[in-house]
Amino acid sequence: MTQPRQFVIEADGGSRGNPGPAGYGAVVIDPVTGETLAEAAEYIGVATNNVAEYKGLIAGLKAAKALVPDASADGALQVRVRMDSKLVVEQMSGRWKIKHPDMKPLAAEAARILPASAVTYEWIPREKNKHADRLANEAMDAGKRGKQWEPSASTASLDTPRSPAASALPPVSGPPGDAAAGAAKARAALASRPAAASPAAAQAGWGAAPDLGAPATFVLLRHGETALTPEKRFSGSGGGDPELSAAGRHQAECIARSLADRGTVEEIVSSPLRRCRETAAAVAARLGLEVRIEEGLRETDFGAWEGLTFAEVRERYGADLDAWLASAKVAPTGGGESFAEVARRVSATRDRLTTRYAGRTVLLVTHVTPIKTLVRLALGAPPEAMFRMELSAASVSAVAYYADGNASVRLLNDTSHLR
């Protein structure tokens, strides 16, 4: 009996703006020798990350099929698909239901290319999917210049020659298009999108400005409830480190499902405090992402006020509370942090993260004061604005940071995912 041909497919897709200018990349690899057998990449105009990832999968499957004349016959081909999209891997493996209307036809198309018995799916971390990620970025770069993707010099120097089958592959859907027209369409679509923040706009994604490129977009998630939250007690980084309550764990699962459906978050960064790490872990499990810990996202140290209600602080430290409310430079009783100190810490963290994640959408799981500080600074509002914002447990806000240093507040205190 003839042994089946065996291939590994690595695929990826990305969107600069989500939705925004998007592209995919896929590579077919010999699992024994590690040889690159075929590559495929394409700029696809305006799309979301998830659409681009699915199209990368489809391109990879078509590339593998083109290499084996009787690939559709049972037992002729065995393919292991490796992707860093937990969503695509789980949906194509049949473990997650496909709800989004944009995903259903793409998943169906992918399933028709090869027999179901011929394909298995495996999630891999982003750093192990660099080849496909590079191809996707090359395709997006080419689309930005109004050109079709071609193998780069890095491909020629690092990989073996591409198979003719890959170069002959058609686009994943539709006839071969004019890349310049596609780039113009992307710019027009982005230019027509409103910059103002609203929950409805956020449901479609946290967008980009075409003249400045894709911003670093911070999706700001306040952690879920702890036992202290309903009692409105001061809970910072100077007291205990409470865990999520049962209600808080439920809230974390709700926001995890919501963010998985949106498909916009590309990275997750969390405060080191337990309530944030637990909230971030729930989201990361849904999205198949790792969580980075950032010390600068911790909550204010409230000193001697930790664990007390506002009324209790008023009763015990009335003069200190009045001074704190009157000036951002005054720290809580007992050597806590002033809002001015927190603003310096959060600003430095913001600058570090916007540089690291330029053009990407990042979930920051943090606390009331850091989120209010980021929003206040983005608006250019005075420190007293901190007391005029409502920020519920497990709420979502969003701020976009552009290359010219400007910021745009896109969303504040959205709790629709909890209803």
PyMOL commands that set and color helices and strands:
alter all, ss='L'
color gray80, all
select helices_A, chain A and resi 49-67+86-92+103-113+116-118+126-128+130-144+153-158+164-167+179-191+199-204+246-262+274-287+295-297+303-305+310-316+318-326+339-356+368-379+383-388+416-418
alter helices_A, ss='H'
color red, helices_A
select strands_A, chain A and resi 5-15+20-29+36-47+77-83+119-123+216-222+267-270+291-293+361-366+396-401+407-414
alter strands_A, ss='S'
color yellow, strands_A
deselect
rebuild
show_as cartoon
